Amino acid sequence: MTLDGTNSLVIGAPGAGGVVVVDPGPADAAHLRALQQFGPVELILLTHHHHDHTEAAPRFAALTGAPVRAYDAALCLDAPPLVDGERIEAAGTVVEVVATPGHTADSVSLHLVTDAAADPAASATGSMLTGDTILGRGTTIIAAPDGSLADYLASLDRLRGYGAIPVLPAHGPMLPDLAAVSCSYAAHRRTRLDEVRAALTTLGASASTDADLVAAVTDAVYGSVDPAVRFAAEASVRAQLVYLRDDTAA
């Protein structure tokens, strides 16, 4: 589920003296020590509430004295929740908060506004930390009711507008082009929706989240899925059925 594990990202301008840590991850003592080697931690940011991103946050805050900020106020320590569009100045950098719900309701991406483009001629600058909204490989789970496919597609469209900037995901390797991967992700989701529609036609059913229907559609669309992650496939099907049901109702 976490590919190679959860990436904790350390942000700081050269010579700034301090750093910002994003998603300190599980409560692993050696990992938390490693995160502190880059300099004093000024701020801890969380991309969303999932355990593999947030478990260590209270302990890491106690170790470093740094406040914790997230979109969900329940995750914050000694600081207010993040606000969409807010620009945070810390560790010599500027971090723009970009609300990207879909994977979860509280998911945010973080635009590193002052990150220099690899190509001096590039029109788009900065880089984007995407949490679990975009992964380094594969696709993310959208688990209704916390997750929403409608919100997710809107978030992908918003991210696409930032252009061809690097993607720093919370799982997997860095990707070179946010606009391209956002388009690819959206196309994949729409293909899955077509497959779900076809499955419903074959089954002679309309969209609902009835457990038997979810299982049958999962068999039709994700038949070869590893049994260990079937629950994720069923969660995605449930989110797709909610999307189709709401779209029909509208």
LUMLO-481400 format. One line per 3 residues: number of its first residue (from 1); their letters; for each residue x negated, y, z negated of N, C-alpha, C. Coordinates in nm, 4 decimals. Atoms other than C-alpha are relative to their C-alpha. Layout:
<atoms>
NUM	a	X/Y/Z/X/Y/Z/X/Y/Z ~ ... $
</atoms>
This chain:
<atoms>
1	mtl	-0.0812/-0.1209/0.0000/0.0000/0.0000/0.0000/-0.0850/0.1266/0.0000 ~ 0.0836/-0.1202/0.0068/-0.2896/0.2411/-0.0614/-0.1165/-0.0051/0.0994 ~ 0.1078/0.0158/-0.0982/-0.5078/0.1287/0.2333/-0.1313/-0.0250/-0.0737 $
4	dgt	0.1296/0.0167/0.0661/-0.8649/0.1801/0.1027/0.0015/0.0522/-0.1432 ~ -0.0115/-0.0641/0.1305/-0.7374/0.3376/-0.2189/0.0517/0.1415/0.0172 ~ -0.0501/-0.1380/-0.0030/-0.6231/0.6887/-0.3078/-0.1176/0.0967/0.0008 $
7	nsl	0.1071/-0.0984/-0.0109/-0.8484/0.9744/-0.1984/0.0247/0.1154/-0.0973 ~ 0.0022/-0.1242/0.0777/-0.9234/1.2392/-0.4599/-0.0867/0.0984/0.0770 ~ 0.0715/-0.0978/-0.0814/-1.0305/1.5559/-0.2806/-0.0498/0.1149/-0.0869 $
10	vig	0.0650/-0.1058/0.0774/-1.2700/1.8157/-0.4229/-0.0233/0.1185/0.0929 ~ 0.0046/-0.1195/-0.0830/-1.2464/2.1697/-0.2859/-0.0827/0.1061/-0.0699 ~ 0.0753/-0.1112/0.0564/-1.4921/2.4517/-0.3378/-0.0895/0.0620/0.1046 $
13	apg	0.0906/-0.0684/-0.0914/-1.6857/2.7135/-0.1442/-0.1424/-0.0111/-0.0530 ~ 0.1397/0.0037/0.0451/-2.0667/2.6908/-0.1539/-0.0319/0.1193/-0.0890 ~ 0.0386/-0.1059/0.0922/-2.1977/2.8868/-0.4479/0.1108/0.0529/-0.0876 $
16	agg	-0.1124/-0.0527/0.0787/-1.8541/2.9371/-0.6018/-0.0132/-0.0325/-0.1483 ~ 0.0205/0.0350/0.1397/-1.9567/2.7599/-0.9210/0.1040/-0.0917/-0.0585 ~ -0.1060/0.0870/0.0482/-1.6304/2.5740/-0.9683/0.0671/-0.0710/0.1150 $
19	vvv	-0.0690/0.0768/-0.1029/-1.4047/2.3317/-0.7832/0.1473/-0.0175/-0.0376 ~ -0.1385/0.0424/0.0159/-1.0411/2.2375/-0.7359/0.0053/-0.1484/0.0330 ~ -0.0150/0.1433/-0.0255/-0.9549/1.8668/-0.7598/0.1458/-0.0286/0.0332 $
22	vdp	-0.1343/0.0373/-0.0452/-0.6542/1.7328/-0.5701/0.0194/-0.1501/-0.0202 ~ -0.0366/0.1401/0.0242/-0.4920/1.4062/-0.6834/-0.1135/-0.0783/-0.0676 ~ 0.1081/0.0724/0.0682/-0.7319/1.2756/-0.9499/0.0192/-0.1508/-0.0032 $
25	gpa	-0.0184/0.1425/-0.0222/-0.5735/0.9345/-0.9009/0.0271/-0.0806/-0.1247 ~ -0.0211/0.0872/0.1158/-0.5537/0.6364/-1.1360/-0.0942/0.0371/-0.1139 ~ 0.0786/-0.0328/0.1195/-0.6925/0.6601/-1.4882/-0.1228/-0.0896/-0.0088 $
28	daa	0.1243/0.0760/-0.0052/-1.0355/0.5207/-1.4057/-0.1121/0.0912/-0.0516 ~ 0.0964/-0.0883/0.0662/-1.3055/0.6637/-1.6344/-0.1184/0.0329/0.0896 ~ 0.1155/-0.0242/-0.0872/-1.5917/0.6210/-1.3864/0.0358/0.0962/0.1121 $
31	hlr	-0.0448/-0.0889/-0.1073/-1.3906/0.7916/-1.1138/0.0115/0.1435/-0.0510 ~ -0.0139/-0.1347/0.0548/-1.3101/1.0879/-1.3369/-0.1355/0.0630/-0.0290 ~ 0.1358/-0.0533/0.0187/-1.6769/1.1238/-1.4285/-0.0592/0.0440/0.1329 $
34	alq	0.0537/-0.0338/-0.1328/-1.7666/1.1229/-1.0591/0.0590/0.1308/0.0508 ~ -0.0635/-0.1238/-0.0473/-1.5159/1.4010/-0.9873/-0.0588/0.1238/-0.0673 ~ 0.0554/-0.1141/0.0725/-1.6860/1.6226/-1.2462/-0.1428/0.0359/0.0420 $
37	qfg	0.1391/-0.0268/-0.0365/-2.0300/1.6025/-1.0863/-0.0142/0.1158/0.0983 ~ 0.0064/-0.1058/-0.1009/-1.9391/1.8686/-0.8285/0.0033/0.1395/-0.0612 ~ -0.0030/-0.1295/0.0656/-1.9092/2.1463/-1.0858/0.1201/0.0107/-0.0911 $
40	pve	-0.1135/-0.0198/0.0890/-1.6672/2.2846/-1.3429/0.1331/-0.0023/0.0767 ~ -0.1299/0.0112/-0.0661/-1.3068/2.2003/-1.2538/0.0883/0.1163/-0.0445 ~ -0.0825/-0.1168/0.0294/-1.0969/2.5182/-1.2332/0.1490/-0.0329/0.0006 $
43	lil	-0.1422/0.0244/-0.0233/-0.7667/2.3662/-1.1237/0.0181/-0.1420/0.0514 ~ -0.0381/0.1326/-0.0488/-0.6015/2.0274/-1.0664/0.1328/0.0149/0.0724 ~ -0.1219/-0.0066/-0.0798/-0.3406/2.0036/-0.7892/0.0471/-0.1411/0.0321 $
46	lth	-0.0596/0.1292/-0.0315/-0.1025/1.7139/-0.7243/0.0894/0.0140/0.1230 ~ -0.0791/-0.0077/-0.1230/0.0511/1.6433/-0.3835/0.1410/-0.0554/-0.0174 ~ -0.1326/0.0526/0.0312/0.3458/1.4438/-0.5287/-0.0122/-0.0901/-0.1222 $
49	hhh	-0.0053/0.0617/0.1328/0.4492/1.2360/-0.8268/-0.0438/-0.1456/-0.0067 ~ 0.0291/0.1434/0.0063/0.3460/0.8824/-0.7305/-0.1209/-0.0300/-0.0883 ~ 0.0919/0.0392/0.1070/0.1450/0.6992/-0.9944/-0.1463/-0.0007/0.0438 $
52	dht	0.1393/0.0117/-0.0444/-0.1671/0.6405/-0.7837/-0.0649/0.1365/0.0236 ~ 0.0517/-0.1365/-0.0155/-0.2047/1.0186/-0.7455/-0.0096/0.0740/-0.1330 ~ -0.0195/-0.0844/0.1177/-0.1069/1.1423/-1.0886/-0.0394/-0.0615/-0.1337 $
55	eaa	0.0196/0.0655/0.1292/-0.1857/0.8858/-1.3578/-0.1114/0.0649/-0.0822 ~ 0.1165/-0.0533/0.0719/-0.5226/1.0416/-1.4455/0.0126/0.1480/-0.0348 ~ -0.0046/-0.1459/0.0145/-0.4034/1.4026/-1.4432/-0.0037/0.0475/-0.1449 $
58	prf	0.0072/-0.0492/0.1390/-0.3344/1.4446/-1.8184/-0.1370/-0.0214/-0.0638 ~ 0.1324/0.0275/0.0555/-0.6634/1.2801/-1.9147/-0.1049/0.0914/0.0627 ~ 0.0984/-0.0848/-0.0691/-0.8586/1.4749/-1.6530/0.0141/0.1450/-0.0457 $
61	aal	-0.0206/-0.1358/0.0514/-0.7016/1.8000/-1.7722/-0.0613/0.0157/-0.1388 ~ 0.0584/-0.0057/0.1344/-0.8071/1.7189/-2.1292/-0.1521/0.0022/0.0061 ~ 0.1455/0.0057/-0.0128/-1.1621/1.6413/-2.0154/-0.0592/0.1306/0.0510 $
64	tga	0.0559/-0.1160/-0.0701/-1.2055/1.9549/-1.8050/0.0548/0.1335/-0.0495 ~ -0.0647/-0.1246/0.0396/-0.9728/2.2101/-1.9621/0.0732/0.0684/0.1134 ~ -0.0646/-0.0598/-0.1162/-0.8226/2.2720/-1.6185/0.1509/-0.0213/-0.0050 $
67	pvr	-0.1451/0.0183/-0.0077/-0.4491/2.3309/-1.5709/0.0374/-0.0916/0.1161 ~ -0.0520/0.0880/-0.1049/-0.2412/2.0936/-1.3592/0.1222/0.0658/0.0620 ~ -0.1146/-0.0569/-0.0696/-0.0030/2.2236/-1.0948/0.0527/-0.0997/0.1041 $
70	ayd	-0.0689/0.0855/-0.0956/0.2500/2.0326/-0.8830/0.1319/0.0672/0.0353 ~ -0.1302/-0.0566/-0.0370/0.5792/2.1064/-0.7088/0.1040/-0.0316/-0.1068 ~ -0.0892/0.0423/0.1070/0.7595/1.9155/-0.9845/-0.0520/0.0550/-0.1326 $
73	aal	0.0431/-0.0631/0.1248/0.7436/2.1168/-1.3063/-0.0337/-0.1019/-0.1083 ~ 0.0247/0.1025/0.1027/0.7466/1.7940/-1.5106/-0.1433/-0.0508/0.0035 ~ 0.1383/0.0456/-0.0138/0.3954/1.7160/-1.3828/-0.1013/0.1069/-0.0387 $
76	cld	0.0919/-0.1119/0.0237/0.2471/2.0575/-1.4662/-0.0452/0.0041/-0.1460 ~ 0.0566/-0.0181/0.1332/0.0221/2.1244/-1.7642/-0.0651/0.1375/-0.0070 ~ 0.0563/-0.1334/0.0238/-0.0489/2.4799/-1.8833/-0.0009/0.0873/0.1255 $
79	app	-0.0071/-0.0800/-0.1225/0.0550/2.6249/-1.5459/0.1387/-0.0175/0.0610 ~ -0.1323/0.0099/-0.0621/0.3699/2.6938/-1.3431/-0.0009/-0.0955/0.1190 ~ -0.0061/0.0865/-0.1176/0.4927/2.4692/-1.0618/-0.0418/0.0740/0.1272 $
82	lvd	0.0371/-0.0560/-0.1295/0.3743/2.5221/-0.7067/0.1240/0.0545/0.0713 ~ -0.1076/-0.0648/-0.0748/0.5841/2.7440/-0.4798/-0.0340/-0.0057/0.1482 ~ 0.0231/0.0063/-0.1438/0.6227/2.6923/-0.1065/-0.0449/0.1355/0.0534 $
85	ger	0.0531/-0.1225/-0.0577/0.4165/2.9515/0.0813/-0.0984/0.0743/-0.0892 ~ 0.0928/-0.0633/0.0943/0.2146/3.0469/-0.2254/-0.1443/-0.0181/0.0475 ~ 0.1428/0.0097/-0.0294/-0.1547/3.1198/-0.1715/-0.0774/0.0054/-0.1313 $
88	iea	0.0767/0.0130/0.1238/-0.3858/3.0090/-0.4511/-0.1458/0.0316/0.0301 ~ 0.1420/-0.0299/-0.0139/-0.7306/3.1630/-0.4814/-0.0740/-0.0642/-0.1162 ~ 0.0750/0.0722/0.1034/-0.9658/2.9310/-0.6693/-0.1241/-0.0604/0.0627 $
91	agt	0.1262/0.0618/-0.0436/-1.3225/2.7998/-0.6408/-0.0510/0.0591/0.1304 ~ 0.0475/-0.0682/-0.1198/-1.3989/3.0563/-0.3730/0.0780/-0.0320/0.1257 ~ -0.0798/0.0378/-0.1164/-1.1257/2.9231/-0.1457/0.1406/0.0568/-0.0117 $
94	vve	-0.1421/-0.0356/-0.0014/-0.7680/3.0037/-0.0468/0.0775/-0.1241/0.0419 ~ -0.0805/0.1190/-0.0257/-0.5160/2.7194/-0.0644/0.1457/0.0421/0.0143 ~ -0.1415/-0.0302/-0.0238/-0.1707/2.7663/0.0892/0.0841/-0.1239/-0.0286 $
97	vva	-0.0913/0.1098/0.0323/0.1088/2.5503/-0.0494/0.1039/-0.0123/0.1111 ~ -0.0936/0.0264/-0.1090/0.3176/2.3915/0.2261/0.0936/-0.1124/-0.0457 ~ -0.0949/0.1030/0.0416/0.6295/2.2091/0.1071/0.0285/-0.0929/0.1174 $
100	tpg	-0.0219/0.0986/-0.1063/0.6559/1.8874/0.3118/0.0781/-0.1197/-0.0554 ~ -0.0788/0.1109/0.0537/0.9367/1.6783/0.1595/0.0293/-0.1053/0.1063 ~ -0.0310/0.1101/-0.0910/1.0272/1.3450/0.3103/-0.0487/-0.1308/-0.0574 $
103	hta	0.0552/0.1168/0.0698/0.7914/1.0846/0.1682/0.0578/-0.0042/-0.1406 ~ -0.0720/-0.0232/0.1254/0.9167/1.2161/-0.1657/0.0583/0.1404/0.0066 ~ -0.0601/-0.1333/0.0007/1.1274/1.5181/-0.2504/-0.0986/0.1079/-0.0414 $
106	dsv	0.0941/-0.0998/0.0528/0.8319/1.6869/-0.4237/-0.1324/0.0036/0.0754 ~ 0.1263/0.0040/-0.0740/0.5666/1.6258/-0.1575/-0.0391/0.1382/0.0511 ~ 0.0563/-0.1216/-0.0581/0.3436/1.9187/-0.0662/-0.1266/-0.0356/0.0763 $
109	slh	0.1298/0.0013/-0.0653/0.0588/1.9609/0.1776/-0.0716/0.1278/-0.0401 ~ 0.0808/-0.1137/0.0437/-0.2244/2.2037/0.1096/-0.0886/0.0450/0.1148 ~ 0.0746/-0.0562/-0.1126/-0.3637/2.4269/0.3830/-0.1225/0.0745/-0.0536 $
112	lvt	0.1236/-0.0683/0.0392/-0.7268/2.5211/0.3257/-0.0256/0.1109/0.1007 ~ -0.0055/-0.1113/-0.0952/-0.6970/2.8598/0.4890/-0.1383/0.0407/0.0476 ~ 0.1323/-0.0529/-0.0339/-1.0656/2.9540/0.4817/-0.0968/-0.1059/0.0508 $
115	daa	0.0861/0.1046/-0.0537/-1.2020/2.6206/0.6014/-0.0319/0.0333/0.1452 ~ 0.0405/-0.0404/-0.1339/-1.4025/2.6992/0.9146/0.0314/-0.1093/0.1015 ~ -0.0248/0.0956/-0.1078/-1.3081/2.5343/1.2440/-0.1309/-0.0616/0.0459 $
118	adp	0.1200/0.0667/-0.0510/-1.5549/2.2775/1.3743/-0.0422/0.0593/0.1336 ~ 0.0253/-0.0624/-0.1289/-1.5251/2.4425/1.7171/0.0200/0.1510/-0.0150 ~ -0.0142/-0.1452/0.0177/-1.5975/2.8187/1.6978/0.1017/0.0633/0.0943 $
121	aas	-0.0946/-0.0547/-0.0971/-1.3723/2.8678/2.0019/0.1438/-0.0411/-0.0289 ~ -0.1340/0.0500/0.0297/-1.0732/2.6956/1.8418/0.0917/0.1130/-0.0440 ~ -0.0968/-0.1033/0.0362/-0.7588/2.9052/1.8055/0.0566/-0.0235/-0.1401 $
124	atg	-0.0531/0.0333/0.1332/-0.6454/2.7226/1.4885/-0.1148/-0.0190/-0.0973 ~ 0.1046/0.0133/0.1007/-0.8482/2.7398/1.1703/0.0572/-0.0640/-0.1257 ~ -0.0407/0.0644/0.1229/-0.8402/2.5725/0.8333/0.0072/-0.1506/0.0161 $
127	sml	-0.0265/0.1430/-0.0039/-0.7679/2.2120/0.7468/0.1179/-0.0265/-0.0921 ~ -0.1222/0.0285/0.0739/-0.4663/2.0394/0.5920/-0.0142/-0.1281/-0.0810 ~ -0.0103/0.1163/0.0869/-0.4519/1.8077/0.2922/0.1456/-0.0443/0.0017 $
130	tgd	-0.1379/0.0410/-0.0265/-0.1433/1.6001/0.3635/0.0577/-0.0960/-0.1026 ~ -0.0541/0.0951/0.0954/-0.1058/1.3746/0.0592/0.0389/-0.1293/0.0692 ~ -0.0493/0.1198/-0.0679/0.1047/1.0780/0.1725/0.0931/0.0329/0.1155 $
133	til	-0.0862/-0.0377/-0.1120/0.2976/1.2760/0.4336/-0.0574/-0.0508/0.1313 ~ 0.0714/0.0582/-0.1136/0.0376/1.1796/0.6946/-0.1179/-0.0778/-0.0561 ~ 0.1087/0.0864/0.0463/-0.2042/0.8914/0.6360/-0.1106/-0.0066/0.1045 $
136	grg	0.1121/0.0133/-0.0929/-0.5424/0.8234/0.7906/0.0207/-0.1085/0.1036 ~ -0.0419/0.0997/-0.0991/-0.3968/0.5176/0.9620/0.1330/-0.0591/-0.0455 ~ -0.1317/0.0516/0.0322/-0.0548/0.3592/0.9803/0.0972/0.1125/-0.0293 $
139	tti	-0.1032/-0.0984/0.0316/0.2602/0.5344/0.8637/0.0407/-0.0135/-0.1462 ~ -0.0352/-0.0051/0.1415/0.4019/0.6275/0.5271/0.1408/-0.0517/-0.0250 ~ -0.1328/0.0454/0.0392/0.7036/0.4955/0.3400/0.0885/0.1198/-0.0324 $
142	iaa	-0.1004/-0.0987/0.0388/1.0187/0.7040/0.3077/0.1069/-0.0764/-0.0755 ~ -0.0882/0.0790/0.0852/1.2195/0.5673/0.0179/0.1178/0.0847/-0.0468 ~ -0.1206/-0.0692/0.0453/1.5748/0.7016/-0.0129/0.0388/-0.0545/-0.1384 $
145	pdg	-0.0456/-0.1367/-0.0259/1.7151/0.8663/-0.2138/-0.1050/0.1081/-0.0280 ~ 0.1033/-0.1008/0.0248/1.3926/1.0398/-0.3289/-0.0562/0.0503/0.1314 ~ 0.0478/-0.0372/-0.1318/1.2614/1.0346/0.0246/0.1156/0.0217/0.0964 $
148	sla	-0.1044/-0.0325/-0.0978/1.4577/1.1667/0.3222/-0.0617/0.0065/0.1383 ~ 0.0525/-0.0026/-0.1362/1.3978/1.0979/0.6903/0.0270/0.1345/0.0672 ~ -0.0287/-0.1318/-0.0578/1.5694/1.4227/0.7902/-0.1024/0.1025/-0.0470 $
151	dyl	0.1017/-0.0915/0.0532/1.3370/1.6170/0.5600/-0.1369/-0.0319/0.0587 ~ 0.1318/0.0402/-0.0492/1.0392/1.4166/0.6830/-0.0224/0.0484/0.1431 ~ 0.0140/-0.0464/-0.1381/1.1021/1.4950/1.0491/-0.0177/0.1521/0.0045 $
154	asl	0.0173/-0.1458/0.0060/1.1391/1.8641/0.9614/-0.1394/0.0364/-0.0494 ~ 0.1353/-0.0265/0.0506/0.8114/1.8508/0.7669/-0.1046/-0.0245/0.1076 ~ 0.0932/0.0258/-0.1096/0.6306/1.6942/1.0627/0.0027/0.1139/0.1009 $
157	drl	-0.0111/-0.1122/-0.0938/0.7616/1.9716/1.2844/-0.0711/0.1230/-0.0556 ~ 0.0684/-0.1144/0.0618/0.6354/2.2301/1.0369/-0.1516/-0.0168/0.0064 ~ 0.1442/0.0238/-0.0038/0.2906/2.0705/1.0163/-0.0548/0.0156/0.1418 $
160	rgy	0.0444/-0.0115/-0.1392/0.2676/2.0535/1.3945/-0.0319/0.1449/0.0355 ~ 0.0198/-0.1409/-0.0301/0.2894/2.4320/1.4000/-0.1337/0.0560/-0.0456 ~ 0.1318/-0.0483/0.0443/-0.0473/2.4633/1.2252/-0.1095/-0.0273/0.1026 $
163	gai	0.0943/0.0176/-0.1097/-0.2195/2.3420/1.5404/-0.0972/-0.1144/-0.0192 ~ 0.0959/0.1111/-0.0067/-0.5156/2.1171/1.6111/-0.1088/0.0159/-0.1055 ~ 0.0947/-0.0122/0.1102/-0.6802/2.1352/1.2684/-0.0216/-0.1361/-0.0655 $
166	pvl	0.0260/0.1299/0.0633/-0.8379/1.8502/1.0680/0.1039/-0.0355/-0.1062 ~ -0.0935/0.0550/0.0984/-0.6178/1.6294/0.8512/-0.0800/-0.0746/-0.1057 ~ 0.0639/0.0679/0.1129/-0.7400/1.5227/0.5060/0.1092/-0.0721/-0.0786 $
169	pah	-0.1102/0.0728/0.0632/-0.4983/1.2483/0.3919/-0.0386/-0.0566/-0.1361 ~ 0.0255/0.0616/0.1308/-0.4630/1.0874/0.0500/-0.0328/-0.1488/0.0115 ~ 0.0363/0.1402/-0.0239/-0.5163/0.7421/0.2042/-0.0583/-0.0109/0.1402 $
172	gpm	0.0602/0.0189/-0.1304/-0.7474/0.6435/0.4869/-0.0914/0.1143/0.0407 ~ 0.1004/-0.0969/-0.0445/-0.9950/0.8461/0.6931/0.0590/0.1323/0.0467 ~ -0.0373/-0.1294/-0.0544/-0.9853/1.2080/0.8044/0.0390/-0.0154/0.1468 $
175	lpd	-0.0428/-0.0020/-0.1396/-0.8082/1.2762/1.1363/-0.0304/0.1370/0.0592 ~ 0.0485/-0.1258/-0.0570/-0.9121/1.5472/1.3848/0.1068/0.1015/0.0394 ~ -0.0946/-0.0893/-0.0659/-0.5835/1.6963/1.5082/0.1380/-0.0126/-0.0643 $
178	laa	-0.1269/0.0040/0.0713/-0.2832/1.7749/1.2868/0.1191/0.0054/0.0956 ~ -0.1125/-0.0124/-0.0928/-0.0587/1.8787/1.5752/0.0253/-0.1312/0.0732 ~ -0.0147/0.1239/-0.0759/-0.1256/1.5591/1.7701/0.0557/-0.1120/-0.0868 $
181	vsc	-0.0464/0.1091/0.0857/-0.0754/1.3238/1.4762/0.1431/0.0264/-0.0478 ~ -0.1378/-0.0314/0.0371/0.2430/1.5071/1.3712/0.0961/-0.0406/0.1113 ~ -0.0826/0.0406/-0.1145/0.3837/1.4538/1.7207/0.0094/-0.1517/0.0088 $
184	sya	0.0029/0.1457/-0.0069/0.2771/1.0893/1.7157/0.0868/-0.0616/-0.1091 ~ -0.0814/0.0502/0.1111/0.4371/1.0316/1.3749/0.1492/0.0179/0.0298 ~ -0.1407/-0.0263/-0.0296/0.7639/1.1930/1.4858/0.0508/-0.0947/0.1086 $
187	ahr	-0.0394/0.0913/-0.1076/0.7724/0.9838/1.8036/0.0190/-0.1413/-0.0532 ~ -0.0121/0.1327/0.0608/0.7143/0.6683/1.5999/0.1308/-0.0124/-0.0777 ~ -0.1237/0.0043/0.0783/1.0026/0.7535/1.3669/0.1222/-0.0068/0.0899 $
190	rtr	-0.1154/0.0002/-0.0902/1.2373/0.8194/1.6572/0.0115/-0.1343/0.0729 ~ -0.0036/0.1344/-0.0571/1.1382/0.4883/1.8166/0.0617/-0.0986/-0.0982 ~ -0.0591/0.0859/0.1028/1.2205/0.3130/1.4891/0.1517/0.0231/-0.0107 $
193	lde	-0.1429/-0.0284/0.0053/1.5576/0.4885/1.4829/0.0730/-0.0672/0.1154 ~ -0.0603/0.0686/-0.1146/1.6306/0.3554/1.8317/0.0101/-0.1497/-0.0259 ~ -0.0018/0.1429/0.0312/1.5386/0.0056/1.7113/0.1083/-0.0328/-0.1026 $
196	vra	-0.1050/0.0208/0.1000/1.7697/0.0407/1.4110/0.1375/0.0105/0.0651 ~ -0.1280/-0.0117/-0.0717/2.0539/0.1611/1.6352/0.0297/-0.1276/0.0791 ~ -0.0183/0.1226/-0.0779/1.9995/-0.1413/1.8603/0.0359/-0.1175/-0.0904 $
199	alt	-0.0299/0.1080/0.0944/2.0012/-0.3733/1.5589/0.1440/0.0106/-0.0486 ~ -0.1379/-0.0182/0.0447/2.3290/-0.2242/1.4374/0.0987/-0.0427/0.1068 ~ -0.0869/0.0418/-0.1105/2.4826/-0.2777/1.7802/0.0064/-0.1520/0.0087 $
202	tlg	0.0052/0.1458/-0.0054/2.3698/-0.6401/1.7846/0.0770/-0.0622/-0.1159 ~ -0.0670/0.0516/0.1188/2.5005/-0.6942/1.4329/0.1474/0.0385/-0.0058 ~ -0.1374/-0.0468/0.0016/2.8265/-0.5172/1.5124/0.0337/0.0766/-0.1253 $
205	asa	-0.0176/-0.0714/0.1261/2.7815/-0.2898/1.2130/-0.0231/0.1488/0.0200 ~ 0.0298/-0.1431/0.0045/2.7831/0.0803/1.1364/-0.0969/0.0257/-0.1134 ~ 0.1051/-0.0302/0.0973/2.5168/0.2514/0.9306/0.0567/0.0075/-0.1411 $
208	std	-0.0299/-0.0073/0.1430/2.5442/0.1890/0.5577/-0.1219/-0.0521/-0.0733 ~ 0.1140/0.0481/0.0790/2.3052/0.1072/0.2753/0.0362/-0.1258/-0.0787 ~ -0.0332/0.1289/0.0595/2.4766/-0.2199/0.1836/-0.1230/-0.0909/0.0034 $
211	adl	0.1226/0.0792/0.0123/2.2026/-0.4581/0.0648/-0.0112/-0.1068/0.1083 ~ 0.0045/0.1042/-0.1023/2.2981/-0.7343/0.3100/-0.0328/0.0593/0.1369 ~ 0.0291/-0.0643/-0.1278/2.2931/-0.4937/0.6032/-0.1449/0.0460/0.0059 $
214	vaa	0.1405/-0.0420/0.0046/1.9574/-0.3481/0.4953/-0.0915/-0.1185/0.0289 ~ 0.0819/0.1192/-0.0211/1.8128/-0.7015/0.4833/0.0069/-0.0469/0.1442 ~ -0.0161/0.0470/-0.1372/1.9553/-0.7933/0.8239/-0.0716/0.0918/0.0994 $
217	vtd	0.0680/-0.0947/-0.0902/1.8264/-0.4762/0.9917/-0.1513/-0.0115/-0.0166 ~ 0.1432/0.0184/0.0234/1.4860/-0.5256/0.8299/-0.0509/-0.1240/0.0738 ~ 0.0380/0.1207/-0.0735/1.4729/-0.8789/0.9726/-0.0116/0.0288/0.1495 $
220	avy	-0.0024/-0.0276/-0.1442/1.5557/-0.7427/1.3191/-0.1114/0.0944/0.0428 ~ 0.0938/-0.1064/-0.0404/1.3226/-0.4409/1.3192/-0.1411/-0.0272/-0.0492 ~ 0.1310/0.0223/0.0611/1.0382/-0.5488/1.0889/-0.0217/-0.1492/-0.0267 $
223	gsv	0.0004/0.1435/0.0237/1.0570/-0.9256/1.1313/-0.1348/-0.0583/-0.0357 ~ 0.1336/0.0551/0.0227/0.6807/-0.9814/1.1230/-0.0722/0.0659/-0.1173 ~ 0.0654/-0.0728/0.1081/0.6130/-0.7619/0.8191/-0.0515/-0.0969/-0.1063 $
226	dpa	0.0570/0.0788/0.1087/0.3896/-0.9040/0.5454/0.1008/-0.0029/-0.1155 ~ -0.0963/0.0081/0.1110/0.6186/-1.0333/0.2665/-0.0382/0.0872/-0.1198 ~ 0.0441/-0.0798/0.1144/0.4068/-0.8422/0.0136/0.0463/0.1454/0.0101 $
229	vrf	-0.0435/-0.1392/-0.0167/0.5230/-0.5103/0.1624/0.1399/0.0072/0.0628 ~ -0.1363/-0.0031/-0.0548/0.8724/-0.6105/0.2737/0.0847/0.1051/-0.0723 ~ -0.0777/-0.0999/0.0738/1.0133/-0.3879/-0.0018/-0.0153/0.1378/0.0627 $
232	aae	0.0221/-0.1294/-0.0645/0.8554/-0.0905/0.1776/0.0765/0.0091/0.1313 ~ -0.0762/0.0023/-0.1247/1.0104/-0.1952/0.5085/0.1491/0.0193/-0.0289 ~ -0.1408/-0.0155/0.0347/1.3511/-0.2261/0.3408/0.0296/0.1433/-0.0445 $
235	asv	-0.0195/-0.1392/0.0415/1.3075/0.1177/0.1832/0.0065/0.0915/0.1221 ~ -0.0020/-0.0810/-0.1210/1.2301/0.2654/0.5249/0.1300/-0.0202/0.0777 ~ -0.1271/0.0269/-0.0676/1.5329/0.0931/0.6784/0.1143/0.0723/-0.0702 $
238	raq	-0.1047/-0.0680/0.0754/1.7512/0.2309/0.4004/0.0003/0.1497/0.0327 ~ 0.0094/-0.1423/-0.0335/1.6235/0.5821/0.4739/0.0481/0.0261/0.1425 ~ -0.0449/-0.0152/-0.1387/1.6865/0.5330/0.8478/0.1514/-0.0117/0.0103 $
241	lvy	-0.1454/0.0157/-0.0006/2.0412/0.4141/0.7819/0.0693/0.1219/-0.0586 ~ -0.0556/-0.1240/0.0563/2.1091/0.7159/0.5616/-0.0044/0.1111/0.1044 ~ 0.0142/-0.1035/-0.1040/1.9801/0.9415/0.8403/0.1072/-0.0184/0.1078 $
244	lrd	-0.0981/0.0254/-0.1063/2.2011/0.7745/1.1029/0.1423/0.0223/-0.0504 ~ -0.1350/-0.0207/0.0567/2.5058/0.7758/0.8722/0.0313/0.1493/-0.0114 ~ -0.0232/-0.1430/0.0174/2.4646/1.1448/0.7917/0.0098/0.0706/0.1347 $
247	dta	-0.0033/-0.0596/-0.1334/2.3990/1.2289/1.1576/0.1358/-0.0252/0.0663 ~ -0.1319/0.0338/-0.0557/2.7209/1.0504/1.2601/0.1091/0.0827/-0.0672 ~ -0.0993/-0.0780/0.0748/2.9159/1.2271/0.9867/0.0017/0.1452/0.0419 $
250	a	0.0085/-0.1404/-0.0420/2.7896/1.5648/1.1041/0.0636/0.0212/0.1364 $
</atoms>
